Amino acid sequence: MGEPCVSSLSLSEAASREEKTARFESDRKSRGPLINAIRRAIEEKRPYYSFEFFPPKTPAGVSNLFNRIERMAMLEPMFVDVTWGVGGNSSQLTLDIASNIQQFCSVECMLHLTCTNMTEATTKQALETAKKCGIRNILALRGDPPRGLDQWEQCPGGFAHAVDLVKFIRKEYGDYFGIAVSGYPEGHVAAVSREDDIKRLREKIEAGADFVMTQLFYDVDIFFRWVDQCRAAGITCPIIPGIMPIQNFNGFKLMTSFCKTSVPGDILANLEAIQHDDARVKQYGIDLAIQTCQRLLAGGVLGLHFYTLNLERSVAHILEGLGFVSHKRTGALPWKQSLVSRRAEEDVRPIFWANRPQSYLDRTVNWDDFPNGRWGNSASPAFGELLDYHLCSIRTGTREERLQIWCRAPTSAQDIYGVFANYIDGQIKRLPWCENPIQLETVPIKECLRRMNHKGYLTINSQPRVNGAPSSDPAVGWGEPNGFVYQKAYLEFFCSPANLDKMILLLVDYPHLQFTAVNQLNMRRSNNQNTGANAVTWGVFPGKEIIQPTVVEDSTFVVWKDEAFALWLSQWKAIYESSSNSASLIQDIHDTFYLVNLVDNDYINGDIFGFFDRVMQHDGKKEEETKRRKQD
Ligand SMILES: Cc1cc2nc3c(=O)[nH]c(=O)nc-3n(C[C@H](O)[C@H](O)[C@H](O)COP(=O)(O)OP(=O)(O)OC[C@H]3O[C@@H](n4cnc5c(N)ncnc54)[C@H](O)[C@@H]3O)c2cc1C
């Protein structure tokens, strides 16, 4: 191979966590054709890897896939890619998934595109959509024959071979898109000869492709021999081997016979011996993939491409086995940055959308001004219209799933409070306002949040105070190495007017606490004179100005409030019969409750939760008093 030799052992020793994080950030920021990041990795003799996903068949599968990709993005792949349905079916879904990943998942996404059933015009349409969504990389393929057909047929007005697609992309878009093509270490099934197949591969590179991604293989010797032949034939670009970890015996047999993949005798014998024990087959697949990758790395390969089959565990274990990933890395900012290039410099966001980042990105997608790294003018926020799309995020699951997790038939407000408390306990994975399970940083304040929820302070966002934690802290850290991060304690919750009164009554003793409450009719209560931005997260880093990436401000709170209240109805009430008691209960909460944000400006000694304990004790005392009076 043209890439220099690096052993996996020296790699895991050499790359400290901080260096790796900085490199990852630098790769992540270099949006555009992937070949640039690949070349840099080669220069630095640094391994890199990527993950392939395919479009799931059901809406719930799609929803889970996004969560999975977000988690797998923490494994720091250089990019992920999404397959194009065989025969061109599900192509719209492929486009949707790829563009969502590119915009919302903080990892570069490459789109597969095939010639099957595609005319020049539909190909152009797909590329235009990809471009609009910020996608910069295409894996240009001919495609397999649609199911049921043996022979691949050119679509009238379409392309005959992948090379024609490569030429078309270069002709229409110049260098805008990075282009990868496929290569076959064992020869393509329909190739005239191995030599002719390699000649065709070279033609794709000469037509403008940047690098090659290979078909899966299990015989490493075959791969190395083929790479030597490619190099001898004048193919000098990076060649990234495709690794498919074995997940189960039957799937493995099916895949290898479909792709006509050679399987070394010892691997087959080992697998046959354990074929009825799924767990052992999976573990064998992980161990085998680690050995394969180690041999590839030792032989000079730097890039590895994993066919994940949309599964997470095996790939995570393989990367751990190779010493490529630590368990946790901290991001450049406390929230995930979008990869859409126009947003590259964005470095301030309101805290309100912390648990619904996709909605925030979508509502601000057309903003093109970013004074001080902030999107839009904060005094008159030009947030996009609140659309059904923002409310019905596919991530909140189907109606049946929501019924299962958010209580089948609540009859009292206490039932609803219990759902919020269960979310804090981790028994429920999401709420309409919180698309993901509670975060690590919430663990220390869990107990208090649980008590608050049971008492009808329905929390949807929170952060503890932090006074100078290292930027590498696994729970609250973010940003560059050797920095320090700070946070003001923050709470956001829905509560009844009576509960709000109780809180306000005690606030006089807490001058550092600043709140704004607003109901769905826009009735506002606040002790906050300053309507400008209040930074609630900031970081101090060597040789840099202070970075303040998260703010609370009145003007954006009013925008968020509309979305937050609408979610009660669109996400929660909508799962019940419209005439049911459960539906009226949710409607009542929606109509009467306030949405409150509360900031503790004393980030050194503040005790926002101690304050709430007092509020709730006060409440208890009052209840006791009322009970006693009634008894008297
Ligand atoms: C990494 C990877 C990802 C894939 N992802 C997808 C996917 O998302 N969706 C999907 O449907 N399929 C996918 N495939 C499968 C792929 O589409 C098939 O293997 C297909 O049969 C060949 O595609 P290709 O791009 O290699 O075709 P081509 O490069 O066009 O080659 C196809 C055959 O034609 C020959 N050939 C090439 N050019 C010429 C020429 N000018 N004249 C004569 N013969 C020629 C080649 O030798 C080969 O035998 C993927 C394959 C790989 C390796």
PDBQT file of the ligand as one rigid body, heavy atoms in Angstrom, charges set to zero:
ROOT
HETATM    1  C1  LIG A 701     -18.125  -0.189  -0.300  1.00  0.00    +0.000 C 
HETATM    2  C2  LIG A 701     -19.318  -0.599  -1.086  1.00  0.00    +0.000 A 
HETATM    3  C3  LIG A 701     -20.548   0.031  -0.899  1.00  0.00    +0.000 A 
HETATM    4  C4  LIG A 701     -21.678  -0.329  -1.626  1.00  0.00    +0.000 A 
HETATM    5  N1  LIG A 701     -22.863   0.325  -1.397  1.00  0.00    +0.000 NA
HETATM    6  C5  LIG A 701     -23.952   0.036  -2.149  1.00  0.00    +0.000 A 
HETATM    7  C6  LIG A 701     -25.175   0.737  -1.997  1.00  0.00    +0.000 A 
HETATM    8  O1  LIG A 701     -25.292   1.624  -1.149  1.00  0.00    +0.000 OA
HETATM    9  N2  LIG A 701     -26.229   0.410  -2.771  1.00  0.00    +0.000 N 
HETATM   10  C7  LIG A 701     -26.139  -0.567  -3.731  1.00  0.00    +0.000 A 
HETATM   11  O2  LIG A 701     -27.123  -0.830  -4.440  1.00  0.00    +0.000 OA
HETATM   12  N3  LIG A 701     -24.975  -1.253  -3.909  1.00  0.00    +0.000 NA
HETATM   13  C8  LIG A 701     -23.892  -0.984  -3.149  1.00  0.00    +0.000 A 
HETATM   14  N4  LIG A 701     -22.713  -1.672  -3.336  1.00  0.00    +0.000 N 
HETATM   15  C9  LIG A 701     -22.688  -2.754  -4.303  1.00  0.00    +0.000 C 
HETATM   16  C10 LIG A 701     -22.310  -2.293  -5.717  1.00  0.00    +0.000 C 
HETATM   17  O3  LIG A 701     -23.247  -1.368  -6.204  1.00  0.00    +0.000 OA
HETATM   18  C11 LIG A 701     -22.251  -3.507  -6.594  1.00  0.00    +0.000 C 
HETATM   19  O4  LIG A 701     -21.192  -4.329  -6.237  1.00  0.00    +0.000 OA
HETATM   20  C12 LIG A 701     -22.309  -3.300  -8.110  1.00  0.00    +0.000 C 
HETATM   21  O5  LIG A 701     -22.535  -4.560  -8.712  1.00  0.00    +0.000 OA
HETATM   22  C13 LIG A 701     -21.018  -2.737  -8.690  1.00  0.00    +0.000 C 
HETATM   23  O6  LIG A 701     -20.871  -1.421  -8.398  1.00  0.00    +0.000 OA
HETATM   24  P1  LIG A 701     -19.557  -0.611  -8.802  1.00  0.00    +0.000 P 
HETATM   25  O7  LIG A 701     -19.765   0.778  -8.415  1.00  0.00    +0.000 OA
HETATM   26  O8  LIG A 701     -18.347  -1.304  -8.343  1.00  0.00    +0.000 OA
HETATM   27  O9  LIG A 701     -19.688  -0.747 -10.400  1.00  0.00    +0.000 OA
HETATM   28  P2  LIG A 701     -18.702  -0.517 -11.579  1.00  0.00    +0.000 P 
HETATM   29  O10 LIG A 701     -17.454   0.148 -11.181  1.00  0.00    +0.000 OA
HETATM   30  O11 LIG A 701     -19.493   0.101 -12.649  1.00  0.00    +0.000 OA
HETATM   31  O12 LIG A 701     -18.317  -2.019 -11.967  1.00  0.00    +0.000 OA
HETATM   32  C14 LIG A 701     -19.323  -2.973 -12.223  1.00  0.00    +0.000 C 
HETATM   33  C15 LIG A 701     -18.788  -4.055 -13.155  1.00  0.00    +0.000 C 
HETATM   34  O13 LIG A 701     -18.577  -3.512 -14.447  1.00  0.00    +0.000 OA
HETATM   35  C16 LIG A 701     -17.216  -3.575 -14.822  1.00  0.00    +0.000 C 
HETATM   36  N5  LIG A 701     -16.918  -2.271 -15.453  1.00  0.00    +0.000 N 
HETATM   37  C17 LIG A 701     -16.706  -1.100 -14.828  1.00  0.00    +0.000 A 
HETATM   38  N6  LIG A 701     -16.546  -0.112 -15.710  1.00  0.00    +0.000 NA
HETATM   39  C18 LIG A 701     -16.685  -0.659 -16.936  1.00  0.00    +0.000 A 
HETATM   40  C19 LIG A 701     -16.636  -0.169 -18.264  1.00  0.00    +0.000 A 
HETATM   41  N7  LIG A 701     -16.420   1.131 -18.508  1.00  0.00    +0.000 N 
HETATM   42  N8  LIG A 701     -16.840  -1.037 -19.291  1.00  0.00    +0.000 NA
HETATM   43  C20 LIG A 701     -17.050  -2.344 -19.056  1.00  0.00    +0.000 A 
HETATM   44  N9  LIG A 701     -17.097  -2.880 -17.835  1.00  0.00    +0.000 NA
HETATM   45  C21 LIG A 701     -16.916  -2.058 -16.782  1.00  0.00    +0.000 A 
HETATM   46  C22 LIG A 701     -16.455  -3.836 -13.565  1.00  0.00    +0.000 C 
HETATM   47  O14 LIG A 701     -15.285  -4.572 -13.796  1.00  0.00    +0.000 OA
HETATM   48  C23 LIG A 701     -17.459  -4.622 -12.749  1.00  0.00    +0.000 C 
HETATM   49  O15 LIG A 701     -17.423  -5.970 -13.108  1.00  0.00    +0.000 OA
HETATM   50  C24 LIG A 701     -21.585  -1.357  -2.601  1.00  0.00    +0.000 A 
HETATM   51  C25 LIG A 701     -20.351  -2.002  -2.797  1.00  0.00    +0.000 A 
HETATM   52  C26 LIG A 701     -19.233  -1.645  -2.055  1.00  0.00    +0.000 A 
HETATM   53  C27 LIG A 701     -17.935  -2.342  -2.260  1.00  0.00    +0.000 C 
ENDROOT
TORSDOF 0
